[in-house]
Amino acid sequence: MKREWNVWVAGGDLRQVKLAELLADDGHTVHTYGLEQMDGIGGESSLKRIGQADCVVLPLPVTGEDGMLNAPLSERKTPLTAVLDELNPEQVICAGRVTPEAAAEANARGLILRDYFAREELAIANAVPTAEGAVQIAMEELPITLYDARVLVIGFGRVGKLLAHRLAGLGARVTVSARTYRDLAWIEAYGYGAEQTEELEGWLCGYDLIINTVPAQVLNSTRLADLSPGCLVIDLASKPGGVDFEAAARLGVKAIWALSLPGKVAPVTSGKIIRDTIYHILQELGG
């Protein structure tokens, strides 16, 4: 990889602020755009020079629902197309959670777009602050200790695995639900209680804490009605989520939708994870 890159970091939250700082610390020339509400480095008021960048890093997610560049730390409203129009064919863009529309716009301009959020190494690394953030929320919101608490983790993917491990380490009585017999066998091998996700009806009244990691509605009104009074529900699933929050409010169930935990609880670590993934992408592209 080149010793020094000209990198633009455009839009994003504290993760991108820390990313810019880390890239600069590594000796790269860094310009930022759309991060002006934070004291940063290389702040640019326009996109005029972005066409000179070796790599343009866009946020996670890359756009909001309105098609604007996701830039919560800026008062500017910048259409993603306005950023892409300033770039030259063959320029490299690294962005997170790229929509099909954004990918099509980049492709039409001959740009090289890579989605760092789709990378397995980032997903695994991101699971760590997600799991720790969920534990933090549980400790703040529960009136009991996690030690000896009865906890159900729904899903045994990256986050579910790490979460069950950390909860068990704190002395919680952990049960994990999954869909496949393979996962259920691993759950039992690790010493956790095991449940079929499709067969949770009637078995949810015994938990003090339920944490969902599955991005599909697994906690509907029927299942929420089974919960014991005071049971806390934390949903870690991305949109549309795994909890019927309207039903939870109606039933008096405390349910927290904890989105984007890595950027909220560990922005420095999250920035480092994105940086390392971008380096991997650039190495693969021959940089």
Solvent accessible surface area in square Angstrom, and as a share of the most:
residue,aa,sasa,rsa
1,M,90,0.40
2,K,100,0.42
3,R,231,0.84
4,E,94,0.42
5,W,21,0.07
6,N,36,0.18
7,V,5,0.03
8,W,1,0.00
9,V,0,0.00
10,A,0,0.00
11,G,0,0.00
12,G,1,0.01
13,D,37,0.19
14,L,64,0.32
15,R,13,0.05
16,Q,0,0.00
17,V,7,0.04
18,K,52,0.22
19,L,0,0.00
20,A,2,0.02
21,E,62,0.28
22,L,36,0.18
23,L,2,0.01
24,A,35,0.27
25,D,116,0.60
26,D,64,0.33
27,G,45,0.43
28,H,16,0.07
29,T,56,0.33
30,V,13,0.07
31,H,22,0.10
32,T,9,0.05
33,Y,14,0.05
34,G,2,0.02
35,L,11,0.05
36,E,88,0.40
37,Q,99,0.44
38,M,74,0.33
39,D,142,0.73
40,G,51,0.49
41,I,64,0.32
42,G,40,0.38
43,G,64,0.62
44,E,30,0.14
45,S,91,0.58
46,S,43,0.28
47,L,19,0.09
48,K,172,0.73
49,R,116,0.42
50,I,0,0.00
51,G,19,0.18
52,Q,120,0.54
53,A,6,0.05
54,D,45,0.24
55,C,0,0.00
56,V,0,0.00
57,V,0,0.00
58,L,2,0.01
59,P,0,0.00
60,L,7,0.04
61,P,44,0.27
62,V,2,0.01
63,T,19,0.11
64,G,36,0.35
65,E,176,0.79
66,D,100,0.52
67,G,37,0.35
68,M,56,0.25
69,L,10,0.05
70,N,34,0.17
71,A,20,0.15
72,P,78,0.49
73,L,29,0.14
74,S,13,0.08
75,E,149,0.67
76,R,81,0.30
77,K,158,0.67
78,T,14,0.08
79,P,53,0.33
80,L,11,0.05
81,T,51,0.30
82,A,36,0.28
83,V,0,0.00
84,L,3,0.02
85,D,91,0.47
86,E,80,0.36
87,L,14,0.07
88,N,75,0.39
89,P,95,0.60
90,E,122,0.55
91,Q,18,0.08
92,V,18,0.10
93,I,1,0.00
94,C,0,0.00
95,A,1,0.00
96,G,0,0.00
97,R,102,0.37
98,V,31,0.18
99,T,51,0.30
100,P,109,0.68
101,E,121,0.54
102,A,7,0.05
103,A,41,0.32
104,A,61,0.47
105,E,64,0.29
106,A,2,0.01
107,N,118,0.61
108,A,85,0.66
109,R,64,0.23
110,G,33,0.32
111,L,15,0.08
112,I,43,0.22
113,L,38,0.19
114,R,101,0.37
115,D,38,0.20
116,Y,0,0.00
117,F,71,0.30
118,A,82,0.63
119,R,54,0.20
120,E,93,0.42
121,E,58,0.26
122,L,1,0.00
123,A,22,0.17
124,I,90,0.46
125,A,34,0.27
126,N,18,0.09
127,A,1,0.01
128,V,53,0.31
129,P,4,0.02
130,T,17,0.10
131,A,0,0.00
132,E,93,0.42
133,G,1,0.01
134,A,0,0.00
135,V,15,0.08
136,Q,85,0.38
137,I,26,0.13
138,A,0,0.00
139,M,119,0.53
140,E,118,0.53
141,E,63,0.28
142,L,15,0.07
143,P,125,0.78
144,I,81,0.41
145,T,95,0.55
146,L,11,0.05
147,Y,154,0.59
148,D,76,0.39
149,A,2,0.01
150,R,91,0.33
151,V,0,0.00
152,L,0,0.00
153,V,0,0.00
154,I,0,0.00
155,G,8,0.08
156,F,10,0.04
157,G,40,0.38
158,R,113,0.41
159,V,34,0.20
160,G,0,0.00
161,K,94,0.40
162,L,45,0.22
163,L,0,0.00
164,A,0,0.00
165,H,117,0.52
166,R,69,0.25
167,L,0,0.00
168,A,41,0.32
169,G,70,0.67
170,L,79,0.39
171,G,27,0.26
172,A,10,0.08
173,R,134,0.49
174,V,13,0.07
175,T,21,0.12
176,V,0,0.00
177,S,0,0.00
178,A,4,0.03
179,R,115,0.42
180,T,63,0.36
181,Y,176,0.67
182,R,167,0.61
183,D,25,0.13
184,L,20,0.10
185,A,60,0.47
186,W,140,0.49
187,I,0,0.00
188,E,112,0.50
189,A,79,0.61
190,Y,128,0.49
191,G,67,0.64
192,Y,28,0.11
193,G,34,0.32
194,A,32,0.24
195,E,45,0.20
196,Q,39,0.17
197,T,3,0.02
198,E,89,0.40
199,E,112,0.50
200,L,1,0.01
201,E,80,0.36
202,G,54,0.52
203,W,163,0.57
204,L,0,0.00
205,C,79,0.47
206,G,30,0.29
207,Y,23,0.09
208,D,27,0.14
209,L,0,0.00
210,I,0,0.00
211,I,0,0.00
212,N,0,0.00
213,T,26,0.15
214,V,25,0.14
215,P,84,0.53
216,A,46,0.36
217,Q,103,0.46
218,V,7,0.04
219,L,0,0.00
220,N,55,0.28
221,S,42,0.27
222,T,83,0.48
223,R,18,0.07
224,L,2,0.01
225,A,64,0.50
226,D,46,0.24
227,L,19,0.09
228,S,32,0.21
229,P,138,0.87
230,G,70,0.67
231,C,5,0.03
232,L,4,0.02
233,V,0,0.00
234,I,0,0.00
235,D,0,0.00
236,L,23,0.11
237,A,3,0.02
238,S,48,0.31
239,K,137,0.58
240,P,111,0.70
241,G,2,0.02
242,G,0,0.00
243,V,6,0.04
244,D,37,0.19
245,F,58,0.24
246,E,141,0.63
247,A,1,0.00
248,A,2,0.02
249,A,82,0.63
250,R,170,0.62
251,L,79,0.39
252,G,67,0.64
253,V,25,0.14
254,K,106,0.45
255,A,25,0.20
256,I,43,0.22
257,W,88,0.31
258,A,9,0.07
259,L,47,0.23
260,S,52,0.34
261,L,8,0.04
262,P,11,0.07
263,G,7,0.07
264,K,136,0.58
265,V,54,0.31
266,A,24,0.19
267,P,26,0.16
268,V,85,0.49
269,T,62,0.36
270,S,2,0.01
271,G,0,0.00
272,K,97,0.41
273,I,16,0.08
274,I,4,0.02
275,R,35,0.13
276,D,40,0.21
277,T,2,0.01
278,I,3,0.02
279,Y,32,0.12
280,H,71,0.32
281,I,2,0.01
282,L,4,0.02
283,Q,102,0.45
284,E,120,0.54
285,L,66,0.33
286,G,66,0.63
287,G,25,0.24
